[in-house]
Amino acid sequence: MLDLARRHNSRLALLMDGSPSCGSSFIYDGQFTGTRHAGQGITAALLRRNGIAVYSPAQFSSLEAVMGHTS
């Protein structure tokens, strides 16, 4: 994912919260109980460490605002 983001000069990413890979503010515990934990998934953390801002669908209006200022 990081290679793809770099190839396209991506600065922003919209990822689904909850996923152990894509969660940007919470992830599920993996036990299929619906238990959530604060934290981020592997892909979200990797993108952030490399300067790509990660948003979840709950933050869509914030993402739209940022996109309006970066285009």
CHARMM-style PDB file with segment names, atoms N, HN, CA, C and O in Angstrom:
ATOM      1  N   MET     1       0.817  -1.177   0.000  1.00  0.00      PROA
ATOM      2  CA  MET     1       0.000   0.000   0.000  1.00  0.00      PROA
ATOM      3  C   MET     1       0.867   1.250   0.000  1.00  0.00      PROA
ATOM      4  O   MET     1       0.564   2.220  -0.695  1.00  0.00      PROA
ATOM      5  N   LEU     2       1.935   1.231   0.770  1.00  0.00      PROA
ATOM      6  HN  LEU     2       2.181   0.443   1.334  1.00  0.00      PROA
ATOM      7  CA  LEU     2       2.825   2.390   0.806  1.00  0.00      PROA
ATOM      8  C   LEU     2       3.449   2.634  -0.564  1.00  0.00      PROA
ATOM      9  O   LEU     2       3.535   3.781  -1.004  1.00  0.00      PROA
ATOM     10  N   ASP     3       3.882   1.586  -1.238  1.00  0.00      PROA
ATOM     11  HN  ASP     3       3.812   0.655  -0.881  1.00  0.00      PROA
ATOM     12  CA  ASP     3       4.464   1.747  -2.575  1.00  0.00      PROA
ATOM     13  C   ASP     3       3.453   2.370  -3.542  1.00  0.00      PROA
ATOM     14  O   ASP     3       3.797   3.257  -4.322  1.00  0.00      PROA
ATOM     15  N   LEU     4       2.228   1.907  -3.483  1.00  0.00      PROA
ATOM     16  HN  LEU     4       1.948   1.186  -2.849  1.00  0.00      PROA
ATOM     17  CA  LEU     4       1.178   2.444  -4.353  1.00  0.00      PROA
ATOM     18  C   LEU     4       0.917   3.914  -4.022  1.00  0.00      PROA
ATOM     19  O   LEU     4       0.790   4.742  -4.924  1.00  0.00      PROA
ATOM     20  N   ALA     5       0.838   4.230  -2.757  1.00  0.00      PROA
ATOM     21  HN  ALA     5       0.941   3.557  -2.025  1.00  0.00      PROA
ATOM     22  CA  ALA     5       0.612   5.622  -2.347  1.00  0.00      PROA
ATOM     23  C   ALA     5       1.748   6.522  -2.823  1.00  0.00      PROA
ATOM     24  O   ALA     5       1.516   7.639  -3.285  1.00  0.00      PROA
ATOM     25  N   ARG     6       2.959   6.032  -2.706  1.00  0.00      PROA
ATOM     26  HN  ARG     6       3.148   5.125  -2.330  1.00  0.00      PROA
ATOM     27  CA  ARG     6       4.117   6.824  -3.162  1.00  0.00      PROA
ATOM     28  C   ARG     6       4.102   7.026  -4.670  1.00  0.00      PROA
ATOM     29  O   ARG     6       4.388   8.122  -5.152  1.00  0.00      PROA
ATOM     30  N   ARG     7       3.770   5.976  -5.418  1.00  0.00      PROA
ATOM     31  HN  ARG     7       3.538   5.086  -5.026  1.00  0.00      PROA
ATOM     32  CA  ARG     7       3.735   6.085  -6.879  1.00  0.00      PROA
ATOM     33  C   ARG     7       2.737   7.136  -7.347  1.00  0.00      PROA
ATOM     34  O   ARG     7       2.928   7.767  -8.386  1.00  0.00      PROA
ATOM     35  N   HSD     8       1.675   7.318  -6.574  1.00  0.00      PROA
ATOM     36  HN  HSD     8       1.520   6.806  -5.730  1.00  0.00      PROA
ATOM     37  CA  HSD     8       0.636   8.274  -6.951  1.00  0.00      PROA
ATOM     38  C   HSD     8       0.721   9.583  -6.170  1.00  0.00      PROA
ATOM     39  O   HSD     8      -0.199  10.401  -6.201  1.00  0.00      PROA
ATOM     40  N   ASN     9       1.838   9.768  -5.469  1.00  0.00      PROA
ATOM     41  HN  ASN     9       2.585   9.104  -5.443  1.00  0.00      PROA
ATOM     42  CA  ASN     9       2.052  10.996  -4.684  1.00  0.00      PROA
ATOM     43  C   ASN     9       0.888  11.302  -3.746  1.00  0.00      PROA
ATOM     44  O   ASN     9       0.491  12.456  -3.591  1.00  0.00      PROA
ATOM     45  N   SER    10       0.352  10.266  -3.128  1.00  0.00      PROA
ATOM     46  HN  SER    10       0.675   9.328  -3.254  1.00  0.00      PROA
ATOM     47  CA  SER    10      -0.779  10.426  -2.216  1.00  0.00      PROA
ATOM     48  C   SER    10      -0.340  11.108  -0.928  1.00  0.00      PROA
ATOM     49  O   SER    10       0.727  10.817  -0.386  1.00  0.00      PROA
ATOM     50  N   ARG    11      -1.159  11.996  -0.460  1.00  0.00      PROA
ATOM     51  HN  ARG    11      -2.025  12.232  -0.900  1.00  0.00      PROA
ATOM     52  CA  ARG    11      -0.913  12.673   0.815  1.00  0.00      PROA
ATOM     53  C   ARG    11      -2.009  12.371   1.822  1.00  0.00      PROA
ATOM     54  O   ARG    11      -1.863  12.645   3.013  1.00  0.00      PROA
ATOM     55  N   LEU    12      -3.122  11.796   1.331  1.00  0.00      PROA
ATOM     56  HN  LEU    12      -3.240  11.573   0.363  1.00  0.00      PROA
ATOM     57  CA  LEU    12      -4.290  11.503   2.152  1.00  0.00      PROA
ATOM     58  C   LEU    12      -4.779  10.090   1.862  1.00  0.00      PROA
ATOM     59  O   LEU    12      -4.657   9.606   0.737  1.00  0.00      PROA
ATOM     60  N   ALA    13      -5.333   9.425   2.880  1.00  0.00      PROA
ATOM     61  HN  ALA    13      -5.432   9.818   3.794  1.00  0.00      PROA
ATOM     62  CA  ALA    13      -5.902   8.094   2.687  1.00  0.00      PROA
ATOM     63  C   ALA    13      -7.201   7.987   3.475  1.00  0.00      PROA
ATOM     64  O   ALA    13      -7.299   8.490   4.594  1.00  0.00      PROA
ATOM     65  N   LEU    14      -8.187   7.338   2.893  1.00  0.00      PROA
ATOM     66  HN  LEU    14      -8.108   6.929   1.984  1.00  0.00      PROA
ATOM     67  CA  LEU    14      -9.452   7.050   3.557  1.00  0.00      PROA
ATOM     68  C   LEU    14      -9.510   5.547   3.765  1.00  0.00      PROA
ATOM     69  O   LEU    14      -9.623   4.787   2.804  1.00  0.00      PROA
ATOM     70  N   LEU    15      -9.432   5.115   5.026  1.00  0.00      PROA
ATOM     71  HN  LEU    15      -9.339   5.733   5.807  1.00  0.00      PROA
ATOM     72  CA  LEU    15      -9.406   3.690   5.359  1.00  0.00      PROA
ATOM     73  C   LEU    15     -10.529   3.368   6.335  1.00  0.00      PROA
ATOM     74  O   LEU    15     -10.941   4.227   7.115  1.00  0.00      PROA
ATOM     75  N   MET    16     -11.024   2.139   6.296  1.00  0.00      PROA
ATOM     76  HN  MET    16     -10.690   1.442   5.662  1.00  0.00      PROA
ATOM     77  CA  MET    16     -12.124   1.718   7.159  1.00  0.00      PROA
ATOM     78  C   MET    16     -11.637   1.452   8.580  1.00  0.00      PROA
ATOM     79  O   MET    16     -10.703   0.679   8.794  1.00  0.00      PROA
ATOM     80  N   ASP    17     -12.279   2.101   9.543  1.00  0.00      PROA
ATOM     81  HN  ASP    17     -13.038   2.729   9.369  1.00  0.00      PROA
ATOM     82  CA  ASP    17     -11.941   1.865  10.937  1.00  0.00      PROA
ATOM     83  C   ASP    17     -12.359   0.454  11.356  1.00  0.00      PROA
ATOM     84  O   ASP    17     -13.285  -0.129  10.790  1.00  0.00      PROA
ATOM     85  N   GLY    18     -11.672  -0.069  12.338  1.00  0.00      PROA
ATOM     86  HN  GLY    18     -10.920   0.405  12.797  1.00  0.00      PROA
ATOM     87  CA  GLY    18     -12.005  -1.381  12.888  1.00  0.00      PROA
ATOM     88  C   GLY    18     -11.094  -2.476  12.404  1.00  0.00      PROA
ATOM     89  O   GLY    18     -10.821  -3.420  13.145  1.00  0.00      PROA
ATOM     90  N   SER    19     -10.621  -2.380  11.195  1.00  0.00      PROA
ATOM     91  HN  SER    19     -10.843  -1.613  10.593  1.00  0.00      PROA
ATOM     92  CA  SER    19      -9.773  -3.405  10.609  1.00  0.00      PROA
ATOM     93  C   SER    19      -8.408  -3.445  11.298  1.00  0.00      PROA
ATOM     94  O   SER    19      -7.854  -2.395  11.623  1.00  0.00      PROA
ATOM     95  N   PRO    20      -7.856  -4.648  11.525  1.00  0.00      PROA
ATOM     96  CA  PRO    20      -6.510  -4.745  12.094  1.00  0.00      PROA
ATOM     97  C   PRO    20      -5.449  -4.140  11.168  1.00  0.00      PROA
ATOM     98  O   PRO    20      -4.334  -3.849  11.601  1.00  0.00      PROA
ATOM     99  N   SER    21      -5.800  -3.956   9.909  1.00  0.00      PROA
ATOM    100  HN  SER    21      -6.706  -4.192   9.557  1.00  0.00      PROA
ATOM    101  CA  SER    21      -4.887  -3.334   8.963  1.00  0.00      PROA
ATOM    102  C   SER    21      -5.184  -1.850   8.794  1.00  0.00      PROA
ATOM    103  O   SER    21      -4.274  -1.023   8.856  1.00  0.00      PROA
ATOM    104  N   CYS    22      -6.435  -1.515   8.584  1.00  0.00      PROA
ATOM    105  HN  CYS    22      -7.174  -2.187   8.534  1.00  0.00      PROA
ATOM    106  CA  CYS    22      -6.795  -0.159   8.174  1.00  0.00      PROA
ATOM    107  C   CYS    22      -7.326   0.730   9.280  1.00  0.00      PROA
ATOM    108  O   CYS    22      -7.461   1.936   9.069  1.00  0.00      PROA
ATOM    109  N   GLY    23      -7.627   0.202  10.426  1.00  0.00      PROA
ATOM    110  HN  GLY    23      -7.517  -0.777  10.598  1.00  0.00      PROA
ATOM    111  CA  GLY    23      -8.198   1.015  11.495  1.00  0.00      PROA
ATOM    112  C   GLY    23      -7.330   2.225  11.793  1.00  0.00      PROA
ATOM    113  O   GLY    23      -6.121   2.100  11.993  1.00  0.00      PROA
ATOM    114  N   SER    24      -7.951   3.398  11.822  1.00  0.00      PROA
ATOM    115  HN  SER    24      -8.933   3.500  11.660  1.00  0.00      PROA
ATOM    116  CA  SER    24      -7.166   4.604  12.072  1.00  0.00      PROA
ATOM    117  C   SER    24      -7.367   5.156  13.477  1.00  0.00      PROA
ATOM    118  O   SER    24      -6.530   5.917  13.961  1.00  0.00      PROA
ATOM    119  N   SER    25      -8.459   4.789  14.142  1.00  0.00      PROA
ATOM    120  HN  SER    25      -9.140   4.170  13.750  1.00  0.00      PROA
ATOM    121  CA  SER    25      -8.657   5.244  15.513  1.00  0.00      PROA
ATOM    122  C   SER    25      -9.053   4.107  16.453  1.00  0.00      PROA
ATOM    123  O   SER    25      -8.883   4.212  17.667  1.00  0.00      PROA
ATOM    124  N   PHE    26      -9.584   3.012  15.884  1.00  0.00      PROA
ATOM    125  HN  PHE    26      -9.722   2.926  14.898  1.00  0.00      PROA
ATOM    126  CA  PHE    26      -9.863   1.829  16.701  1.00  0.00      PROA
ATOM    127  C   PHE    26      -9.745   0.574  15.852  1.00  0.00      PROA
ATOM    128  O   PHE    26      -9.871   0.617  14.628  1.00  0.00      PROA
ATOM    129  N   ILE    27      -9.499  -0.542  16.525  1.00  0.00      PROA
ATOM    130  HN  ILE    27      -9.397  -0.577  17.519  1.00  0.00      PROA
ATOM    131  CA  ILE    27      -9.457  -1.853  15.875  1.00  0.00      PROA
ATOM    132  C   ILE    27     -10.263  -2.827  16.720  1.00  0.00      PROA
ATOM    133  O   ILE    27     -10.402  -2.641  17.929  1.00  0.00      PROA
ATOM    134  N   TYR    28     -10.788  -3.852  16.091  1.00  0.00      PROA
ATOM    135  HN  TYR    28     -10.675  -4.003  15.109  1.00  0.00      PROA
ATOM    136  CA  TYR    28     -11.487  -4.903  16.829  1.00  0.00      PROA
ATOM    137  C   TYR    28     -10.467  -5.869  17.404  1.00  0.00      PROA
ATOM    138  O   TYR    28      -9.350  -5.982  16.897  1.00  0.00      PROA
ATOM    139  N   ASP    29     -10.856  -6.565  18.464  1.00  0.00      PROA
ATOM    140  HN  ASP    29     -11.763  -6.473  18.875  1.00  0.00      PROA
ATOM    141  CA  ASP    29      -9.904  -7.422  19.175  1.00  0.00      PROA
ATOM    142  C   ASP    29      -9.581  -8.729  18.457  1.00  0.00      PROA
ATOM    143  O   ASP    29      -8.688  -9.455  18.893  1.00  0.00      PROA
ATOM    144  N   GLY    30     -10.274  -9.047  17.383  1.00  0.00      PROA
ATOM    145  HN  GLY    30     -10.999  -8.457  17.029  1.00  0.00      PROA
ATOM    146  CA  GLY    30      -9.991 -10.263  16.620  1.00  0.00      PROA
ATOM    147  C   GLY    30     -10.688 -11.503  17.143  1.00  0.00      PROA
ATOM    148  O   GLY    30     -10.505 -12.588  16.590  1.00  0.00      PROA
ATOM    149  N   GLN    31     -11.474 -11.372  18.185  1.00  0.00      PROA
ATOM    150  HN  GLN    31     -11.622 -10.491  18.634  1.00  0.00      PROA
ATOM    151  CA  GLN    31     -12.169 -12.516  18.776  1.00  0.00      PROA
ATOM    152  C   GLN    31     -13.620 -12.632  18.308  1.00  0.00      PROA
ATOM    153  O   GLN    31     -14.359 -13.494  18.784  1.00  0.00      PROA
ATOM    154  N   PHE    32     -14.025 -11.773  17.387  1.00  0.00      PROA
ATOM    155  HN  PHE    32     -13.425 -11.072  17.000  1.00  0.00      PROA
ATOM    156  CA  PHE    32     -15.383 -11.758  16.839  1.00  0.00      PROA
ATOM    157  C   PHE    32     -16.445 -11.538  17.914  1.00  0.00      PROA
ATOM    158  O   PHE    32     -17.555 -12.060  17.824  1.00  0.00      PROA
ATOM    159  N   THR    33     -16.086 -10.760  18.925  1.00  0.00      PROA
ATOM    160  HN  THR    33     -15.183 -10.336  18.998  1.00  0.00      PROA
ATOM    161  CA  THR    33     -17.030 -10.419  19.990  1.00  0.00      PROA
ATOM    162  C   THR    33     -17.550  -8.996  19.835  1.00  0.00      PROA
ATOM    163  O   THR    33     -18.441  -8.574  20.572  1.00  0.00      PROA
ATOM    164  N   GLY    34     -17.002  -8.261  18.885  1.00  0.00      PROA
ATOM    165  HN  GLY    34     -16.278  -8.604  18.286  1.00  0.00      PROA
ATOM    166  CA  GLY    34     -17.378  -6.872  18.685  1.00  0.00      PROA
ATOM    167  C   GLY    34     -16.659  -5.920  19.617  1.00  0.00      PROA
ATOM    168  O   GLY    34     -16.980  -4.732  19.666  1.00  0.00      PROA
ATOM    169  N   THR    35     -15.678  -6.438  20.362  1.00  0.00      PROA
ATOM    170  HN  THR    35     -15.417  -7.402  20.321  1.00  0.00      PROA
ATOM    171  CA  THR    35     -14.929  -5.608  21.294  1.00  0.00      PROA
ATOM    172  C   THR    35     -13.923  -4.758  20.535  1.00  0.00      PROA
ATOM    173  O   THR    35     -13.115  -5.262  19.755  1.00  0.00      PROA
ATOM    174  N   ARG    36     -13.995  -3.446  20.785  1.00  0.00      PROA
ATOM    175  HN  ARG    36     -14.651  -3.037  21.419  1.00  0.00      PROA
ATOM    176  CA  ARG    36     -13.098  -2.505  20.120  1.00  0.00      PROA
ATOM    177  C   ARG    36     -12.039  -2.020  21.092  1.00  0.00      PROA
ATOM    178  O   ARG    36     -12.259  -1.935  22.300  1.00  0.00      PROA
ATOM    179  N   HSD    37     -10.877  -1.701  20.522  1.00  0.00      PROA
ATOM    180  HN  HSD    37     -10.698  -1.770  19.540  1.00  0.00      PROA
ATOM    181  CA  HSD    37      -9.779  -1.133  21.292  1.00  0.00      PROA
ATOM    182  C   HSD    37      -9.273   0.114  20.574  1.00  0.00      PROA
ATOM    183  O   HSD    37      -9.197   0.146  19.346  1.00  0.00      PROA
ATOM    184  N   ALA    38      -8.934   1.124  21.339  1.00  0.00      PROA
ATOM    185  HN  ALA    38      -8.996   1.098  22.337  1.00  0.00      PROA
ATOM    186  CA  ALA    38      -8.325   2.308  20.740  1.00  0.00      PROA
ATOM    187  C   ALA    38      -6.993   1.909  20.127  1.00  0.00      PROA
ATOM    188  O   ALA    38      -6.255   1.112  20.706  1.00  0.00      PROA
ATOM    189  N   GLY    39      -6.689   2.445  18.987  1.00  0.00      PROA
ATOM    190  HN  GLY    39      -7.289   3.092  18.517  1.00  0.00      PROA
ATOM    191  CA  GLY    39      -5.425   2.144  18.329  1.00  0.00      PROA
ATOM    192  C   GLY    39      -5.567   2.192  16.829  1.00  0.00      PROA
ATOM    193  O   GLY    39      -6.624   2.530  16.296  1.00  0.00      PROA
ATOM    194  N   GLN    40      -4.490   1.850  16.159  1.00  0.00      PROA
ATOM    195  HN  GLN    40      -3.632   1.575  16.592  1.00  0.00      PROA
ATOM    196  CA  GLN    40      -4.502   1.878  14.697  1.00  0.00      PROA
ATOM    197  C   GLN    40      -3.972   0.568  14.140  1.00  0.00      PROA
ATOM    198  O   GLN    40      -3.202  -0.146  14.783  1.00  0.00      PROA
ATOM    199  N   GLY    41      -4.407   0.282  12.936  1.00  0.00      PROA
ATOM    200  HN  GLY    41      -5.033   0.863  12.415  1.00  0.00      PROA
ATOM    201  CA  GLY    41      -3.971  -0.923  12.262  1.00  0.00      PROA
ATOM    202  C   GLY    41      -2.596  -0.751  11.623  1.00  0.00      PROA
ATOM    203  O   GLY    41      -2.035   0.345  11.606  1.00  0.00      PROA
ATOM    204  N   ILE    42      -2.078  -1.830  11.112  1.00  0.00      PROA
ATOM    205  HN  ILE    42      -2.533  -2.721  11.127  1.00  0.00      PROA
ATOM    206  CA  ILE    42      -0.724  -1.866  10.552  1.00  0.00      PROA
ATOM    207  C   ILE    42      -0.568  -0.922   9.367  1.00  0.00      PROA
ATOM    208  O   ILE    42       0.395  -0.158   9.311  1.00  0.00      PROA
ATOM    209  N   THR    43      -1.496  -0.963   8.426  1.00  0.00      PROA
ATOM    210  HN  THR    43      -2.279  -1.584   8.472  1.00  0.00      PROA
ATOM    211  CA  THR    43      -1.401  -0.112   7.235  1.00  0.00      PROA
ATOM    212  C   THR    43      -1.561   1.357   7.598  1.00  0.00      PROA
ATOM    213  O   THR    43      -0.821   2.207   7.103  1.00  0.00      PROA
ATOM    214  N   ALA    44      -2.526   1.655   8.464  1.00  0.00      PROA
ATOM    215  HN  ALA    44      -3.127   0.964   8.866  1.00  0.00      PROA
ATOM    216  CA  ALA    44      -2.727   3.051   8.887  1.00  0.00      PROA
ATOM    217  C   ALA    44      -1.465   3.586   9.550  1.00  0.00      PROA
ATOM    218  O   ALA    44      -1.054   4.714   9.275  1.00  0.00      PROA
ATOM    219  N   ALA    45      -0.850   2.799  10.414  1.00  0.00      PROA
ATOM    220  HN  ALA    45      -1.184   1.883  10.638  1.00  0.00      PROA
ATOM    221  CA  ALA    45       0.370   3.235  11.104  1.00  0.00      PROA
ATOM    222  C   ALA    45       1.512   3.447  10.108  1.00  0.00      PROA
ATOM    223  O   ALA    45       2.247   4.430  10.208  1.00  0.00      PROA
ATOM    224  N   LEU    46       1.663   2.535   9.154  1.00  0.00      PROA
ATOM    225  HN  LEU    46       1.066   1.736   9.072  1.00  0.00      PROA
ATOM    226  CA  LEU    46       2.724   2.642   8.150  1.00  0.00      PROA
ATOM    227  C   LEU    46       2.565   3.903   7.316  1.00  0.00      PROA
ATOM    228  O   LEU    46       3.533   4.630   7.093  1.00  0.00      PROA
ATOM    229  N   LEU    47       1.347   4.166   6.856  1.00  0.00      PROA
ATOM    230  HN  LEU    47       0.560   3.576   7.038  1.00  0.00      PROA
ATOM    231  CA  LEU    47       1.110   5.361   6.053  1.00  0.00      PROA
ATOM    232  C   LEU    47       1.398   6.621   6.860  1.00  0.00      PROA
ATOM    233  O   LEU    47       2.039   7.548   6.364  1.00  0.00      PROA
ATOM    234  N   ARG    48       0.928   6.654   8.092  1.00  0.00      PROA
ATOM    235  HN  ARG    48       0.407   5.901   8.495  1.00  0.00      PROA
ATOM    236  CA  ARG    48       1.173   7.833   8.933  1.00  0.00      PROA
ATOM    237  C   ARG    48       2.661   8.050   9.186  1.00  0.00      PROA
ATOM    238  O   ARG    48       3.141   9.182   9.141  1.00  0.00      PROA
ATOM    239  N   ARG    49       3.388   6.974   9.451  1.00  0.00      PROA
ATOM    240  HN  ARG    49       2.998   6.054   9.487  1.00  0.00      PROA
ATOM    241  CA  ARG    49       4.838   7.108   9.676  1.00  0.00      PROA
ATOM    242  C   ARG    49       5.540   7.674   8.458  1.00  0.00      PROA
ATOM    243  O   ARG    49       6.634   8.227   8.570  1.00  0.00      PROA
ATOM    244  N   ASN    50       4.925   7.541   7.304  1.00  0.00      PROA
ATOM    245  HN  ASN    50       4.036   7.091   7.213  1.00  0.00      PROA
ATOM    246  CA  ASN    50       5.529   8.014   6.064  1.00  0.00      PROA
ATOM    247  C   ASN    50       4.860   9.282   5.533  1.00  0.00      PROA
ATOM    248  O   ASN    50       4.934   9.584   4.342  1.00  0.00      PROA
ATOM    249  N   GLY    51       4.213  10.009   6.423  1.00  0.00      PROA
ATOM    250  HN  GLY    51       4.152   9.764   7.390  1.00  0.00      PROA
ATOM    251  CA  GLY    51       3.700  11.330   6.071  1.00  0.00      PROA
ATOM    252  C   GLY    51       2.370  11.383   5.365  1.00  0.00      PROA
ATOM    253  O   GLY    51       2.000  12.432   4.837  1.00  0.00      PROA
ATOM    254  N   ILE    52       1.636  10.286   5.336  1.00  0.00      PROA
ATOM    255  HN  ILE    52       1.936   9.434   5.764  1.00  0.00      PROA
ATOM    256  CA  ILE    52       0.332  10.272   4.679  1.00  0.00      PROA
ATOM    257  C   ILE    52      -0.741  10.360   5.763  1.00  0.00      PROA
ATOM    258  O   ILE    52      -0.789   9.519   6.660  1.00  0.00      PROA
ATOM    259  N   ALA    53      -1.588  11.361   5.684  1.00  0.00      PROA
ATOM    260  HN  ALA    53      -1.550  12.045   4.955  1.00  0.00      PROA
ATOM    261  CA  ALA    53      -2.665  11.544   6.661  1.00  0.00      PROA
ATOM    262  C   ALA    53      -3.737  10.496   6.420  1.00  0.00      PROA
ATOM    263  O   ALA    53      -4.167  10.292   5.285  1.00  0.00      PROA
ATOM    264  N   VAL    54      -4.167   9.833   7.479  1.00  0.00      PROA
ATOM    265  HN  VAL    54      -3.818   9.998   8.401  1.00  0.00      PROA
ATOM    266  CA  VAL    54      -5.160   8.764   7.381  1.00  0.00      PROA
ATOM    267  C   VAL    54      -6.460   9.215   8.040  1.00  0.00      PROA
ATOM    268  O   VAL    54      -6.457   9.730   9.159  1.00  0.00      PROA
ATOM    269  N   TYR    55      -7.565   9.016   7.336  1.00  0.00      PROA
ATOM    270  HN  TYR    55      -7.568   8.598   6.428  1.00  0.00      PROA
ATOM    271  CA  TYR    55      -8.898   9.372   7.813  1.00  0.00      PROA
ATOM    272  C   TYR    55      -9.796   8.144   7.764  1.00  0.00      PROA
ATOM    273  O   TYR    55      -9.581   7.235   6.961  1.00  0.00      PROA
ATOM    274  N   SER    56     -10.803   8.127   8.628  1.00  0.00      PROA
ATOM    275  HN  SER    56     -10.978   8.866   9.280  1.00  0.00      PROA
ATOM    276  CA  SER    56     -11.831   7.091   8.607  1.00  0.00      PROA
ATOM    277  C   SER    56     -13.100   7.691   8.018  1.00  0.00      PROA
ATOM    278  O   SER    56     -13.200   8.913   7.906  1.00  0.00      PROA
ATOM    279  N   PRO    57     -14.079   6.860   7.637  1.00  0.00      PROA
ATOM    280  CA  PRO    57     -15.334   7.406   7.120  1.00  0.00      PROA
ATOM    281  C   PRO    57     -16.018   8.365   8.099  1.00  0.00      PROA
ATOM    282  O   PRO    57     -16.706   9.288   7.663  1.00  0.00      PROA
ATOM    283  N   ALA    58     -15.846   8.170   9.399  1.00  0.00      PROA
ATOM    284  HN  ALA    58     -15.286   7.420   9.753  1.00  0.00      PROA
ATOM    285  CA  ALA    58     -16.430   9.075  10.390  1.00  0.00      PROA
ATOM    286  C   ALA    58     -15.807  10.468  10.315  1.00  0.00      PROA
ATOM    287  O   ALA    58     -16.387  11.434  10.811  1.00  0.00      PROA
ATOM    288  N   GLN    59     -14.645  10.575   9.705  1.00  0.00      PROA
ATOM    289  HN  GLN    59     -14.174   9.790   9.302  1.00  0.00      PROA
ATOM    290  CA  GLN    59     -13.940  11.850   9.574  1.00  0.00      PROA
ATOM    291  C   GLN    59     -14.057  12.427   8.165  1.00  0.00      PROA
ATOM    292  O   GLN    59     -13.272  13.291   7.774  1.00  0.00      PROA
ATOM    293  N   PHE    60     -15.031  11.950   7.414  1.00  0.00      PROA
ATOM    294  HN  PHE    60     -15.669  11.248   7.732  1.00  0.00      PROA
ATOM    295  CA  PHE    60     -15.134  12.330   6.001  1.00  0.00      PROA
ATOM    296  C   PHE    60     -15.252  13.834   5.806  1.00  0.00      PROA
ATOM    297  O   PHE    60     -14.647  14.382   4.885  1.00  0.00      PROA
ATOM    298  N   SER    61     -16.018  14.511   6.654  1.00  0.00      PROA
ATOM    299  HN  SER    61     -16.510  14.066   7.402  1.00  0.00      PROA
ATOM    300  CA  SER    61     -16.161  15.964   6.475  1.00  0.00      PROA
ATOM    301  C   SER    61     -14.826  16.672   6.709  1.00  0.00      PROA
ATOM    302  O   SER    61     -14.528  17.666   6.047  1.00  0.00      PROA
ATOM    303  N   SER    62     -14.026  16.171   7.641  1.00  0.00      PROA
ATOM    304  HN  SER    62     -14.267  15.364   8.179  1.00  0.00      PROA
ATOM    305  CA  SER    62     -12.686  16.738   7.856  1.00  0.00      PROA
ATOM    306  C   SER    62     -11.804  16.493   6.638  1.00  0.00      PROA
ATOM    307  O   SER    62     -11.047  17.373   6.227  1.00  0.00      PROA
ATOM    308  N   LEU    63     -11.902  15.301   6.065  1.00  0.00      PROA
ATOM    309  HN  LEU    63     -12.517  14.586   6.400  1.00  0.00      PROA
ATOM    310  CA  LEU    63     -11.128  14.974   4.871  1.00  0.00      PROA
ATOM    311  C   LEU    63     -11.538  15.875   3.712  1.00  0.00      PROA
ATOM    312  O   LEU    63     -10.682  16.372   2.979  1.00  0.00      PROA
ATOM    313  N   GLU    64     -12.835  16.087   3.543  1.00  0.00      PROA
ATOM    314  HN  GLU    64     -13.530  15.684   4.138  1.00  0.00      PROA
ATOM    315  CA  GLU    64     -13.309  16.984   2.481  1.00  0.00      PROA
ATOM    316  C   GLU    64     -12.747  18.387   2.659  1.00  0.00      PROA
ATOM    317  O   GLU    64     -12.340  19.024   1.687  1.00  0.00      PROA
ATOM    318  N   ALA    65     -12.723  18.865   3.889  1.00  0.00      PROA
ATOM    319  HN  ALA    65     -13.053  18.348   4.678  1.00  0.00      PROA
ATOM    320  CA  ALA    65     -12.203  20.200   4.164  1.00  0.00      PROA
ATOM    321  C   ALA    65     -10.719  20.294   3.803  1.00  0.00      PROA
ATOM    322  O   ALA    65     -10.279  21.278   3.208  1.00  0.00      PROA
ATOM    323  N   VAL    66      -9.961  19.272   4.163  1.00  0.00      PROA
ATOM    324  HN  VAL    66     -10.318  18.473   4.646  1.00  0.00      PROA
ATOM    325  CA  VAL    66      -8.534  19.254   3.833  1.00  0.00      PROA
ATOM    326  C   VAL    66      -8.337  19.180   2.329  1.00  0.00      PROA
ATOM    327  O   VAL    66      -7.473  19.864   1.783  1.00  0.00      PROA
ATOM    328  N   MET    67      -9.118  18.369   1.665  1.00  0.00      PROA
ATOM    329  HN  MET    67      -9.820  17.813   2.109  1.00  0.00      PROA
ATOM    330  CA  MET    67      -9.000  18.236   0.206  1.00  0.00      PROA
ATOM    331  C   MET    67      -9.321  19.542  -0.486  1.00  0.00      PROA
ATOM    332  O   MET    67      -8.720  19.859  -1.513  1.00  0.00      PROA
ATOM    333  N   GLY    68     -10.246  20.302   0.050  1.00  0.00      PROA
ATOM    334  HN  GLY    68     -10.734  20.046   0.884  1.00  0.00      PROA
ATOM    335  CA  GLY    68     -10.584  21.597  -0.523  1.00  0.00      PROA
ATOM    336  C   GLY    68      -9.441  22.574  -0.444  1.00  0.00      PROA
ATOM    337  O   GLY    68      -9.330  23.480  -1.269  1.00  0.00      PROA
ATOM    338  N   HSD    69      -8.572  22.392   0.565  1.00  0.00      PROA
ATOM    339  HN  HSD    69      -8.662  21.656   1.235  1.00  0.00      PROA
ATOM    340  CA  HSD    69      -7.439  23.289   0.750  1.00  0.00      PROA
ATOM    341  C   HSD    69      -6.184  22.823   0.036  1.00  0.00      PROA
ATOM    342  O   HSD    69      -5.241  23.597  -0.126  1.00  0.00      PROA
ATOM    343  N   THR    70      -6.159  21.547  -0.401  1.00  0.00      PROA
ATOM    344  HN  THR    70      -6.925  20.918  -0.270  1.00  0.00      PROA
ATOM    345  CA  THR    70      -4.948  21.013  -1.029  1.00  0.00      PROA
ATOM    346  C   THR    70      -5.060  20.905  -2.539  1.00  0.00      PROA
ATOM    347  O   THR    70      -4.062  20.649  -3.213  1.00  0.00      PROA
ATOM    348  N   SER    71      -6.243  21.091  -3.077  1.00  0.00      PROA
ATOM    349  HN  SER    71      -7.054  21.299  -2.529  1.00  0.00      PROA
ATOM    350  CA  SER    71      -6.384  20.915  -4.538  1.00  0.00      PROA
ATOM    351  C   SER    71      -6.010  22.142  -5.312  1.00  0.00      PROA
ATOM    352  OT1 SER    71      -6.078  22.142  -6.541  1.00  0.00      PROA
TER     353      SER     71
END
